């Protein structure tokens, strides 16, 4: 059986004009929305306590605390999308 000819392969040299490309994940909205939800929730709870339960919604009573924590929880939910 005849042997095949050996071919010498040249070493790979990357092109000189190659530049690093920054790949964006497209999730620039996550941090601002997350922080906004945290701040809205915090402001809701602080407003409720400072105004002695007359603001933001007086008819809801102590449910205002749950609404504030709901905004904060939504902020944590959005934070799972951050890369």
Helices and strands as residue ranges (DSSP letters): H 29-50, G 58-60, H 63-79
